[in-house]
Amino acid sequence: MKKSKSNARGSAAKGNTPPTTVDAYLAAVPEPARSTLSKVRAVIRSVVPAEATEAISYGIPSFKYKGSLVWFAAFSKHCSLFPGSKAVMKMFEKELKGYPTSKGTIHFPVDRPLPAALVKKIVRARMAEKERKQG
């Protein structure tokens, strides 16, 4: 998997130097959120094709495939997955019951990642959406 770099500041960045890689972003995130996001990252990686890239976008980790695909981040009281599509959020509305959602973000506890099967479905739906748009 290729990695691209950016100079945007991440939500969990510590110190004066903003993270420029996903690894640097995660290193700055305190536990248990770091382990939680690492699990989410691994699940996303297991689904995206080899040509997908990781980057820091809008100051948070993202995966890019035919454009921006999904983002994830740690905040003080929760972690988030940003599917980047209202249609995909709507598609999984029933499965997302029990998780706070708002304007394109899914919140989950810092110590408990979203179910791997759900993350995989969301990422696959986003990839399909990207492929349809590039037709």
Stockholm file with secondary structure:
# STOCKHOLM 1.0

chainA/1-135         MKKSKSNARGSAAKGNTPPTTVDAYLAAVPEPARSTLSKVRAVIRSVVPAEATEAISYGIPSFKYKGSLVWFAAFSKHCSLFPGSKAVMKMFEKELKGYPTSKGTIHFPVDRPLPAALVKKIVRARMAEKERKQG
#=GR chainA/1-135 SS CEECCCCCCCTTCCSSSCCCSHHHHHHHSCTTHHHHHHHHHHHHHHHSCTTCEEEEETTEEEEESSSEEEEEEECSSCEEEECSCHHHHHHTTTTTTTSCEETTEEEECTTSCCCHHHHHHHHHHHHHHHHHHHC
#=GC SS_cons         CEECCCCCCCTTCCSSSCCCSHHHHHHHSCTTHHHHHHHHHHHHHHHSCTTCEEEEETTEEEEESSSEEEEEEECSSCEEEECSCHHHHHHTTTTTTTSCEETTEEEECTTSCCCHHHHHHHHHHHHHHHHHHHC
//
